[in-house]
Amino acid sequence: MQAYCVKCRSKREMKDARSITMKNGKPATQGRCPVCGTKMFRIGKA
């Protein structure tokens, strides 16, 4: 799944993507940027 990397300033494919639930109960996906290793986050069902 693609997400925006704030550090690289571009859309990249997430590494180690996993589904999570936010505090408000909505689904999201969290992973790492394959280039710089920054945490990436995308709201919505995967």
N, C-alpha and C positions, 0 to 999 in steps of 0.2 A: 504494500500500500504506500502511496506517495504522500508526503507531508512537506511542509515548508520548514527549512532549516534557517533559523534566525541568524546564526553565525556565518554560514556560507551565503546567505541571501539568495537561495534558489530552492526549487522543488527537487526532492531526492526520494529514492526508494528507502523506506525505513528498514533498519536492521534490528533483529530481535523484537519484532512487533508483538504486542500482547494486548488483549482486550481488558479494559478496566471500567469501573463505574465511578463516576464523579460523586462528590458529596451531595449534589442535588438529585442524584439518581439517574442521570443521563449517561448513556454509553459513550466511550471514547477509546482511542487506540494510542498506546504509548510505545516508543521505541528509541533507537539511537541513530544518529547520522553516520553513514558508513565512511565518510571522508574525515570529519573532525571529531566525531564521538559525542557531540552535544545531544542532550535529551530532546526528542521531537514529540509532538503531541498533536492529535487530530480528533476533533469532536465529531461524533456520529458513529453509527454502527458500521462495523467492518464487513 
